[in-house]
Amino acid sequence: MRPPPPPPPPPPAGAGGAPPPRGLTAAVLFVLPALLLLGALVVYPVLFSVGRSFFDASGSDFVGGGNYAEIFRDPVTVKAIRNTAIWVVVAPVLLTGLGLILAVLVEKIRWATAFKLLLFMPMAVSFLAAGIIFRLAYDEDPDKGVLNAAAVAVHDTFSGTSSYPGARAREGQGLTQGRDGSYATGAALSPGSSTALGLVGVGPRDLPEDAVPATGAAAVPAAADELRGVVYLDFTAGGGGAQGQVDDGESGLPGMTVEAVRDGSTVATTTTGADGSFRFSGLDDGSYTLRLPGSNFAPPYDGISWLGPTLVTPAVIGAYLWIWTGFSMVLIGAGLATLPRDALEAARIDGANEWQIFRKITVPLLAPVLMVVFITLVINVMKVFDLVYIIAPGPVQEDATVLATQMWLVSFGGGNDQGLGSALGVLLLLLVIPAMVFNVRRFRRSQG
């Protein structure tokens, strides 16, 4: 018998190899929800913003390119563009460099996983929480801001603090104030004489614990070759007493620096004791002026104004680095793990040191990964909003503003000009698109 004929071939898929109608319908049904969400959340807002940018604040009058021209006329918006440029130049470069260095160093330590986890943990913190954390850390009050507390501690360790920042001389008691904040006796003194230098403006609770009454010290006469005196608080608790005289119970001011000046030059320096007494011995005959240097009355060092107009942008960038350094390190570390170890070992066998291996082998081989990390950070930096808005105080908000914060402030934060805000949004989109296109093309080339 002849074998049965083969089954007929399946019908053609259609012109151009298109799927059968049933498969096409299923594909459309699967893709449709994503297309609807993409259109509602991305395409429509972009098109609406582009159209809204050509109208005025009320949205009723067509102004053409007026909003775009206003971007470069408004000094605050120009400052936002400048700050955004600073962010784009500084933050991605620092993050990529830090990530590369940390990724290389982590390979050399034993607890690499724990170290990576520690550095990556800030990524789990929201930008809102991170902004609040750094707003407190940057507080100018050393009792609240940890950075200023550290700055004050270091400063006071090496420079010391003033003895009596609120003290001042009582008017009409023979002490004149200089431009540098110092006080000097108006009348010249000579060896063998003594004087009392009364000050006010020091609260009894602010006196040092070792301070004792100055009455006894004021009664001690000076020797023929010495100049003696007492610096005291010219204030009697409960009232009474005579101004310019050391009354019973009036406290000496210990730790006060006193200088003996002759012909405009300081010839001797001493420090007052617990009762405020001081003396200069072995002085030559002649006239001297006693001076209390301004360092005795200088206000205490309060630290650095991190959130002032000058440092607010670097301060916010520092907070951003704290959050994203772990991200950069992990991505670069993943690329580092794929490097051919035979090339590194061959370089070591040929006598290359670690710096030469890092510069001439590791970095060139990691160049594609470094570029992806850098471009990703550039895109992210252009959209930074939370940290700037939360960390920068109201008075310096304009000094720290970037395009994203300025867009929100103009549109909803009091400006109520959504035409100008939409123009800022379109500008931000135009700045981000080249970086996105570059990243996508590079990804396609790597896949091909």
PyMOL commands that set and color helices and strands:
alter all, ss='L'
color gray80, all
select helices_A, chain A and resi 15-17+21-52+66-73+75-106+112-124+127-137+146-159+204-206+215-218+294-296+312-337+341-349+354-382+386-391+394-400+403-411+418-447
alter helices_A, ss='H'
color red, helices_A
select strands_A, chain A and resi 168-169+175-177+183-185+194-200+226-233+257-262+265-271+277-281+289-292
alter strands_A, ss='S'
color yellow, strands_A
deselect
rebuild
show_as cartoon
